[in-house]
Amino acid sequence: MIDILYNDPNKNLCICPEEQELTSEFLVNKWINLVNPDDREVDKITSLTGIPEEYLKAALDEEERARIDKDDNCVMVLMDVPIIEEDPENDYYTYGTLPLSIIHKDNYLVTVCLRENSVVNDFKVGRVKNVETFKSTRLTFQLLYAVSTKFLYYLRLINKASQRVQSTLEKNMKNNAILEMLDLQKSLVYFSTSISANDAVIEKLNKQNYLKKYEEDQDVIDDASIENKQAAEMCSIYREIMNGTMEAYGTIISNNVNDIMKFLTALTLVISVPTLIASLFGMNLGGIPGLNSPWGFGVVCAISLFLAVVAGVFLAKKKMF
């Protein structure tokens, strides 16, 4: 999918209609947004802008790392953006990251992502103000800032989900709740790795002249750096809390299993007492007291019950029950 974004006379961000004919002249100073483009769309943008095909396809690999590439007058800024998805098998959301590339060449600006993401969508629906497509450096830094703030937002959602799951686990150790907790823990690992990689990209853009910067641009990337570092710190705190929580629940589960095993062992010992006595009287051996007495069976049952109670009281005092 290809979206062409531009500013109207009132500087509002608009999307060109699909029937708009694309030419090299028309795309100058506009924002070209590609979402999971096919080979035909990639070839079209390459022919119109001169951007190398490998740059346009870099973000289509989910495992691509965040980095900056520069080739002659073409610069690609690749970063990780957070995504949220609903788990089809369970009734909760999962979190992850996807590569998003921002490519500069002459007066062309292209963004590429494998799927629709909330960062770009916030720009498209007007949640981000003061967006000017002809200021490509400013727009790039605004995207970096939006990515950092989106990480912070999703981290808060993960923390709320974690608190909800903990409340559920305190009432009942359900497998689904434990699996959701593990998914949240895995999401934090993905976020931590991506935020760290994004921080390296932001620092390189801030210290080196990959893109032409103005004073106002510097303020934006400084804000992006601050937000990203805050996201990294928050992610680290949440990871430590969740790791400690999972260890605590693991200990609780282990203790519960030990208590069950101890109870079953004690119950087996109590039951074995009357079983042993009944076995002795069932061997048809001579000389057993009361063997021929009409009260023999009752006496044996009473003795078995008494010894079982004694064994039960003894084990209870040893806190086996």
N, C-alpha and C positions, 0 to 999 in steps of 0.2 A: 504494500500500500504506500502511496506517495501523497503526502500533504504538503501544500505550499502555503506558508504563512507570511503575511505582510502587514504593514501598518496602513490604515486608511487615513484620510486627511486629518482626522481627529486623534491620530496616533493610537487608535484601538487595534488590537491584534485580530486579524481576520484570516479565514481560510479560503483559498481560491476554490471555485467550483470545479468539479471533476472534469467537466467538458473543456476547461481552459487549455488551450494549446501551449505546450511548453517549448520555449526556445532559450537559447543561451542568454539573449538580451533580457528576456522576461525574468529569468531567475536571479539576475544580479541584485544584490542587497535584499534578498528574501531568504526566509528560513525554509530549507527543504528537509522535511521529516520523513524518514523511511521506516516502516514497520514490517519486519520480516519480508523484505523485498525478494522477488524471484529474479532469475537471471536476466529476464527481459528488462525489468525495471532497473537493475544494476547497470546493465549495458547502456540504457537510455541516459541515466544520470552521468555516467562516465563520459559518454560522447558529448553531452551538453556542457559539462563543467570541467572536464579534463582531470577529474580526481581518479587516482588509480583504483582499479577494481579491488585489489587486496585491502585497501583502506575501507571501502564500502562494505566488504564482507567480514571484516575483523570482528565486529560486534555480534555476528550471527553465530559465533561459537560461544556456548554458555561457559566454557572453561577459560575463556580468554582473560588474561590478567590486566589490571589497570596499569596504564603506562602512557607515555607521550612519544610519538614517532614524528620525525620531520624529514621530508624529502624535497629538496629544492624549495619551492614556495608553497608546499602543501604540509599542513600540520594536522595531526590527528591526536586528540585528547580522548583517551579511553578510560572510563570510570565505571564503577559498579553502582547500580541503583537498587534500592530495596523494593521487593514486590510482596504482595500478600495474595494467598490463594486459599480457596475453600477445599478442604479435604473431602473428596467424594465418598470415602468409606467411613468417615467419622464426622461428627457434628462439631467441628471446630476449624479454625484457620491455621494455616502454616505460613511461614515466612522464609524468604530466600533473597537472592540477588541475581541480577542480570547485567551483562555489560551494556553500556551506552557509549557510543562514540560520537564525538563532535569534531567535524572535519572542516578545516579552513583552507581555502584556495582562492587567491585573488579576492574577488568580491562575492564569493559563494560561501554559504554556510550550510552544512549538511549534518543532520543527526540520524543515527541508525540504531535501532534496537530490535531484538528478536520478537518482542511482544509489546502490546500497549502497556504503558506504565503510568503510574499516578503523577510522576514528576513532570513529564511532558504534558500530560492531560491538564494539570493545574495551569499551565501557560495557555493552553488552547481554550479553556473555558473562562479565562480572565481572572483567575485567583491571584496571579502574579501581576503587579502593576509596573508601569514604566518600562515596558518591554519594547525595544526598538530594534527591528531586525537588521537595519543597516549598521548598527553598532555591534559587530560580530563579537568583538572581545568582551564587551560588557555583557552581551547575552550569554556567552560561554561562562563567565564568572557567576552570572545569575543562576545558571543551571547548576553549577557546582554548589552554590549556596542552597538552592532548592533541594538538592540531593542530601546535603548534610542535615537540613531541617527535617526532611522526610525520614531519615534514619532515626532522629530523635523522637519523632512522632510514633514510629513503629516500635521503638524500644519501650515507650510508655504503654503501648498496647500489649506488648509481650509481658510487661510487668503486671498489668492488670489481669491478664489471662493466667499468669502464674499464681497470683493471689487467689483467684477463683478456684483454680485446680487444687491449691493447698487446702482451701476450705472444704472441698469435696473429699479429699483424702483424709482429713481429720475425722470425718464422719464414717467413711467407708473406703477401704483400700480397693478401689475398683481398678481393673486392668486398663480400661480406657483412659482413666484419669492419669495413670502412670505413663501410658504411651503418649498422651498429650504433653505431659511434663518433659518427656524425653525429646519430643519434637521441638518444644520451645527451647530446650537446652541446645539442641543442634542448630536452631536458628540463630542463637546468640554466637555460636562458633562461626557461622557464615558471616554474620554481621561484623564480628570483630576483625576477621581477615579482610573483608572488603573495606571497612573504615580505615584500617591501617594502610591499605594500598592506596586509597583515595587521598589520604593525608600526604603520602609521598608525591602524588601527582600535583596536589595543590601547592606544596612547598616548592616544587620545581617550577611551576608556573609563576610563583611569587618571586622567586630569586633569579630566574633566568628569563631572557627576552624571547621566548617562543612566540608570543603574540604582542603586538603593539599595544601599550597600555597608556591610559590617561589617568589623571589624578583621581577622578571619580571611580574609575575601574579598580584602582588600588584599594579603595575603601571596600568595594564589594568583595574582592578576593580575600581581604583581611577578615571580613565578617564570615566568609565561608570557612576560612581556616579555624576561626574561633569556634564556630558551630561544630565543625568536624572533630576538633579535639574534645569538645564537650560530649559529643556522641561516643567517642572512644572511651572516655572516662566512665560514662554512664553504662556502656556495654560491659566494661570490665567489672564494675560493681555488681551489676545484675548477674553476670556469670559466676562470680564468687558466691553470691547469695544462693543462686540456684544449685550450684555444685554442693554447697553445704546442706541445702534442703534435701537433695537427692541422696546424699550420704546418710542423712538422718533417717529418711524413710527406709533406706536399705537396712539400717540397723534395727529399726522398728519391725520390719518384716522378718528379719532374722530372729529377733527375740520372740516374735509371735510363733514362728515355726518351732523354736526351742521349747516354748511353753506347751505347745500342742504335743510334741514328742514326749515331753516329761509327763504330761497327763496320761497319754496312752500307755506309757511304760508303767506308771503307777496302777492304772486300771487293770493292766495285764497281770501284775503281781497279785492284786486283790482277787481277781477271778481265778487265778491259778491255785489258791488255797483250797476252796471247795472242790475244784477239779481233781487235785491230788488225792484228797480224802475219798472222793467217789471212785477214783481209779483203784485205790487199795481195796475197797469193799467189793469191787467188781471183778476181782481176780479169782473168785471161787476157791480161795484158800481156806483150809481148816484152821481152827484155833482163834479166829477173830472174835473178840468179845461182842456179845449181842447179835451174833449172826443169825441165830434161830429165834430171837425174841420178836414178838409182834410189835414191840416199840422200837425195834432197831433202826428202821428207816427214819423215823422221826428224830431219834437221838442223833443219828449221823447228820441229818439236815441241820439240827440245832447247833451241833458242834461246828459244822462247816460255816454256818452263818456267823456264829460267835467269833471264830478265828478270822473270818473275812472282815468283820467289823473291827477287831483288834488291829489287823494289818492296815485297814483303811485309816484308823485313828493315828496309828504310828506314822504312816506316810504323810498324813495331813500335817502332823506336827513338824515333819521334815520339809514342809512346804512343797510337797510333790503334787498337791492338788491346787 
